[in-house]
Amino acid sequence: MPVMKKLYPFAFISICLLLLISRANAQSKKSICPGFQDTVLHKFVYKVTDVIPEPQGGLEKIFKLINKNLKYPSGDAGYPGRVIVAFVIEPDGSIDGQRTINDPSGRKHVFSKQLLDILGSVKWKPGYCNGKAVPVLYLFPVTIDIGE
């Protein structure tokens, strides 16, 4: 019995130390948010974050603005397809580094210019990595379809 009494305090202290160490390790583990050196802005931007950026008012507000303000050019040939634009949402919620990935109008950029203007008129909530607001690359696709 005397050996057991001596082991109890040692076991208790060992368990407490293990719990403290495991808790400290869990808190020190940070998310790895992948990113890359952006060739347009010449700085590091993130592709994935812990908290993704979103427009203030939500995506529904953006879609309403697009439906209201995106104009199809009159008299032009059909441009069905997908417009894809990309931009960086900065830590202050502004957008920068706008670029066109795809526009069915080709080099005319009929839709991408309008879309970037609409998206730039909205304040954005920034993305966060490890609790810090960071610049995030955001791709925004829109399908152009003028039904009969």
Phi and psi restraints in degrees (value plus and minus 20) as a CYANA .aco file:
   2 PRO   PHI     -80.8   -40.8
   2 PRO   PSI     -49.6    -9.6
   3 VAL   PHI     -87.6   -47.6
   3 VAL   PSI     -60.3   -20.3
   4 MET   PHI     -83.7   -43.7
   4 MET   PSI     -59.6   -19.6
   5 LYS   PHI     -83.8   -43.8
   5 LYS   PSI     -53.2   -13.2
   6 LYS   PHI     -95.0   -55.0
   6 LYS   PSI     -49.6    -9.6
   7 LEU   PHI     -99.5   -59.5
   7 LEU   PSI     -49.2    -9.2
   8 TYR   PHI     -77.6   -37.6
   8 TYR   PSI     -71.3   -31.3
   9 PRO   PHI     -82.0   -42.0
   9 PRO   PSI     -58.4   -18.4
  10 PHE   PHI     -84.4   -44.4
  10 PHE   PSI     -64.6   -24.6
  11 ALA   PHI     -84.2   -44.2
  11 ALA   PSI     -62.6   -22.6
  12 PHE   PHI     -82.3   -42.3
  12 PHE   PSI     -66.1   -26.1
  13 ILE   PHI     -85.4   -45.4
  13 ILE   PSI     -59.9   -19.9
  14 SER   PHI     -83.3   -43.3
  14 SER   PSI     -63.9   -23.9
  15 ILE   PHI     -84.1   -44.1
  15 ILE   PSI     -63.0   -23.0
  16 CYS   PHI     -81.4   -41.4
  16 CYS   PSI     -62.5   -22.5
  17 LEU   PHI     -84.3   -44.3
  17 LEU   PSI     -62.1   -22.1
  18 LEU   PHI     -81.6   -41.6
  18 LEU   PSI     -62.0   -22.0
  19 LEU   PHI     -84.0   -44.0
  19 LEU   PSI     -62.8   -22.8
  20 LEU   PHI     -83.9   -43.9
  20 LEU   PSI     -62.5   -22.5
  21 ILE   PHI     -85.7   -45.7
  21 ILE   PSI     -64.7   -24.7
  22 SER   PHI     -86.1   -46.1
  22 SER   PSI     -55.5   -15.5
  23 ARG   PHI     -88.2   -48.2
  23 ARG   PSI     -61.0   -21.0
  24 ALA   PHI     -84.2   -44.2
  24 ALA   PSI     -60.3   -20.3
  25 ASN   PHI     -84.6   -44.6
  25 ASN   PSI     -60.8   -20.8
  26 ALA   PHI     -84.3   -44.3
  26 ALA   PSI     -57.8   -17.8
  27 GLN   PHI     -95.1   -55.1
  27 GLN   PSI     -50.4   -10.4
  28 SER   PHI    -101.8   -61.8
  28 SER   PSI     -34.5     5.5
  29 LYS   PHI     -90.7   -50.7
  29 LYS   PSI      99.1   139.1
  30 LYS   PHI    -124.7   -84.7
  30 LYS   PSI     132.6   172.6
  31 SER   PHI     -87.6   -47.6
  31 SER   PSI     125.6   165.6
  32 ILE   PHI    -122.0   -82.0
  32 ILE   PSI      88.0   128.0
  33 CYS   PHI    -119.0   -79.0
  33 CYS   PSI      92.0   132.0
  34 PRO   PHI     -90.8   -50.8
  34 PRO   PSI     128.1   168.1
  35 GLY   PHI    -177.7  -137.7
  35 GLY   PSI    -187.0  -147.0
  36 PHE   PHI    -180.5  -140.5
  36 PHE   PSI     146.6   186.6
  37 GLN   PHI    -102.1   -62.1
  37 GLN   PSI      91.7   131.7
  38 ASP   PHI     -93.0   -53.0
  38 ASP   PSI     110.9   150.9
  39 THR   PHI    -102.8   -62.8
  39 THR   PSI     -35.7     4.3
  40 VAL   PHI    -104.2   -64.2
  40 VAL   PSI     -67.3   -27.3
  41 LEU   PHI    -115.0   -75.0
  41 LEU   PSI     -30.3     9.7
  42 HIS   PHI      36.4    76.4
  42 HIS   PSI      26.9    66.9
  43 LYS   PHI    -173.6  -133.6
  43 LYS   PSI     147.2   187.2
  44 PHE   PHI     -97.0   -57.0
  44 PHE   PSI     108.3   148.3
  45 VAL   PHI    -147.9  -107.9
  45 VAL   PSI     134.3   174.3
  46 TYR   PHI    -116.3   -76.3
  46 TYR   PSI     126.8   166.8
  47 LYS   PHI    -118.8   -78.8
  47 LYS   PSI     -54.0   -14.0
  48 VAL   PHI    -152.9  -112.9
  48 VAL   PSI     117.5   157.5
  49 THR   PHI    -153.9  -113.9
  49 THR   PSI     147.6   187.6
  50 ASP   PHI     -85.8   -45.8
  50 ASP   PSI     -63.4   -23.4
  51 VAL   PHI    -139.4   -99.4
  51 VAL   PSI      99.9   139.9
  52 ILE   PHI     -99.4   -59.4
  52 ILE   PSI     128.7   168.7
  53 PRO   PHI     -87.6   -47.6
  53 PRO   PSI     132.0   172.0
  54 GLU   PHI    -171.6  -131.6
  54 GLU   PSI     132.9   172.9
  55 PRO   PHI     -90.7   -50.7
  55 PRO   PSI     123.7   163.7
  56 GLN   PHI     -86.4   -46.4
  56 GLN   PSI     108.8   148.8
  57 GLY   PHI      78.8   118.8
  57 GLY   PSI     -29.5    10.5
  58 GLY   PHI      66.9   106.9
  58 GLY   PSI     150.3   190.3
  59 LEU   PHI     -87.0   -47.0
  59 LEU   PSI     -48.2    -8.2
  60 GLU   PHI     -81.0   -41.0
  60 GLU   PSI     -58.8   -18.8
  61 LYS   PHI     -82.3   -42.3
  61 LYS   PSI     -63.0   -23.0
  62 ILE   PHI     -81.6   -41.6
  62 ILE   PSI     -66.1   -26.1
  63 PHE   PHI     -83.7   -43.7
  63 PHE   PSI     -56.6   -16.6
  64 LYS   PHI     -85.1   -45.1
  64 LYS   PSI     -62.7   -22.7
  65 LEU   PHI     -82.6   -42.6
  65 LEU   PSI     -60.7   -20.7
  66 ILE   PHI     -85.5   -45.5
  66 ILE   PSI     -66.6   -26.6
  67 ASN   PHI     -81.1   -41.1
  67 ASN   PSI     -54.3   -14.3
  68 LYS   PHI     -99.8   -59.8
  68 LYS   PSI     -57.2   -17.2
  69 ASN   PHI    -128.8   -88.8
  69 ASN   PSI     -35.9     4.1
  70 LEU   PHI     -97.7   -57.7
  70 LEU   PSI      96.7   136.7
  71 LYS   PHI    -123.5   -83.5
  71 LYS   PSI     113.3   153.3
  72 TYR   PHI    -107.3   -67.3
  72 TYR   PSI     109.3   149.3
  73 PRO   PHI     -85.1   -45.1
  73 PRO   PSI     112.2   152.2
  74 SER   PHI     -97.4   -57.4
  74 SER   PSI     124.7   164.7
  75 GLY   PHI      58.5    98.5
  75 GLY   PSI     -29.3    10.7
  76 ASP   PHI    -102.7   -62.7
  76 ASP   PSI     139.8   179.8
  77 ALA   PHI     -85.8   -45.8
  77 ALA   PSI     144.0   184.0
  78 GLY   PHI     -81.0   -41.0
  78 GLY   PSI     120.4   160.4
  79 TYR   PHI    -146.2  -106.2
  79 TYR   PSI      30.0    70.0
  80 PRO   PHI     -89.7   -49.7
  80 PRO   PSI     128.5   168.5
  81 GLY   PHI     129.5   169.5
  81 GLY   PSI    -185.7  -145.7
  82 ARG   PHI    -136.1   -96.1
  82 ARG   PSI     108.5   148.5
  83 VAL   PHI    -114.8   -74.8
  83 VAL   PSI     110.6   150.6
  84 ILE   PHI    -148.1  -108.1
  84 ILE   PSI     101.1   141.1
  85 VAL   PHI    -138.3   -98.3
  85 VAL   PSI     137.9   177.9
  86 ALA   PHI    -155.6  -115.6
  86 ALA   PSI     131.6   171.6
  87 PHE   PHI    -180.8  -140.8
  87 PHE   PSI     146.2   186.2
  88 VAL   PHI    -125.8   -85.8
  88 VAL   PSI     107.6   147.6
  89 ILE   PHI    -111.7   -71.7
  89 ILE   PSI      96.1   136.1
  90 GLU   PHI     -97.5   -57.5
  90 GLU   PSI     144.1   184.1
  91 PRO   PHI     -79.6   -39.6
  91 PRO   PSI     -42.3    -2.3
  92 ASP   PHI    -109.7   -69.7
  92 ASP   PSI     -18.4    21.6
  93 GLY   PHI      73.3   113.3
  93 GLY   PSI     -23.9    16.1
  94 SER   PHI    -102.6   -62.6
  94 SER   PSI     146.3   186.3
  95 ILE   PHI    -134.0   -94.0
  95 ILE   PSI     130.0   170.0
  96 ASP   PHI    -169.9  -129.9
  96 ASP   PSI     145.3   185.3
  97 GLY   PHI      44.3    84.3
  97 GLY   PSI      19.9    59.9
  98 GLN   PHI     -84.3   -44.3
  98 GLN   PSI     120.6   160.6
  99 ARG   PHI    -171.9  -131.9
  99 ARG   PSI     132.8   172.8
 100 THR   PHI    -118.5   -78.5
 100 THR   PSI     107.1   147.1
 101 ILE   PHI    -113.4   -73.4
 101 ILE   PSI     -62.8   -22.8
 102 ASN   PHI    -172.2  -132.2
 102 ASN   PSI     118.4   158.4
 103 ASP   PHI    -163.8  -123.8
 103 ASP   PSI     102.5   142.5
 104 PRO   PHI     -80.7   -40.7
 104 PRO   PSI     -37.7     2.3
 105 SER   PHI    -103.6   -63.6
 105 SER   PSI     -18.6    21.4
 106 GLY   PHI      53.4    93.4
 106 GLY   PSI    -155.7  -115.7
 107 ARG   PHI     -92.3   -52.3
 107 ARG   PSI     -31.1     8.9
 108 LYS   PHI     -89.0   -49.0
 108 LYS   PSI     -46.9    -6.9
 109 HIS   PHI      32.2    72.2
 109 HIS   PSI      20.3    60.3
 110 VAL   PHI     -78.2   -38.2
 110 VAL   PSI     -64.3   -24.3
 111 PHE   PHI    -112.5   -72.5
 111 PHE   PSI     -57.6   -17.6
 112 SER   PHI     -85.4   -45.4
 112 SER   PSI     -57.7   -17.7
 113 LYS   PHI     -82.2   -42.2
 113 LYS   PSI     -65.2   -25.2
 114 GLN   PHI     -83.1   -43.1
 114 GLN   PSI     -64.8   -24.8
 115 LEU   PHI     -83.1   -43.1
 115 LEU   PSI     -63.3   -23.3
 116 LEU   PHI     -85.1   -45.1
 116 LEU   PSI     -56.1   -16.1
 117 ASP   PHI     -83.1   -43.1
 117 ASP   PSI     -63.8   -23.8
 118 ILE   PHI     -84.2   -44.2
 118 ILE   PSI     -68.3   -28.3
 119 LEU   PHI     -85.9   -45.9
 119 LEU   PSI     -51.6   -11.6
 120 GLY   PHI     -94.9   -54.9
 120 GLY   PSI     -36.4     3.6
 121 SER   PHI    -101.8   -61.8
 121 SER   PSI     -26.3    13.7
 122 VAL   PHI    -127.1   -87.1
 122 VAL   PSI     118.4   158.4
 123 LYS   PHI     -98.8   -58.8
 123 LYS   PSI     118.4   158.4
 124 TRP   PHI    -131.9   -91.9
 124 TRP   PSI     128.2   168.2
 125 LYS   PHI    -104.7   -64.7
 125 LYS   PSI     109.8   149.8
 126 PRO   PHI     -92.0   -52.0
 126 PRO   PSI     146.0   186.0
 127 GLY   PHI    -106.6   -66.6
 127 GLY   PSI     134.3   174.3
 128 TYR   PHI    -147.1  -107.1
 128 TYR   PSI     118.4   158.4
 129 CYS   PHI    -146.9  -106.9
 129 CYS   PSI     100.9   140.9
 130 ASN   PHI      35.6    75.6
 130 ASN   PSI      18.6    58.6
 131 GLY   PHI      60.6   100.6
 131 GLY   PSI     -16.8    23.2
 132 LYS   PHI    -134.7   -94.7
 132 LYS   PSI     113.4   153.4
 133 ALA   PHI     -87.0   -47.0
 133 ALA   PSI     111.5   151.5
 134 VAL   PHI    -155.1  -115.1
 134 VAL   PSI     137.7   177.7
 135 PRO   PHI     -91.9   -51.9
 135 PRO   PSI     113.4   153.4
 136 VAL   PHI    -149.8  -109.8
 136 VAL   PSI     111.4   151.4
 137 LEU   PHI     -95.3   -55.3
 137 LEU   PSI     110.9   150.9
 138 TYR   PHI    -146.7  -106.7
 138 TYR   PSI     103.4   143.4
 139 LEU   PHI    -119.1   -79.1
 139 LEU   PSI     115.9   155.9
 140 PHE   PHI    -150.4  -110.4
 140 PHE   PSI      85.9   125.9
 141 PRO   PHI    -115.1   -75.1
 141 PRO   PSI     124.0   164.0
 142 VAL   PHI    -157.9  -117.9
 142 VAL   PSI     111.6   151.6
 143 THR   PHI    -111.0   -71.0
 143 THR   PSI     107.8   147.8
 144 ILE   PHI    -117.0   -77.0
 144 ILE   PSI      98.2   138.2
 145 ASP   PHI    -166.8  -126.8
 145 ASP   PSI      90.7   130.7
 146 ILE   PHI    -122.5   -82.5
 146 ILE   PSI      74.8   114.8
 147 GLY   PHI     -86.2   -46.2
 147 GLY   PSI     134.5   174.5
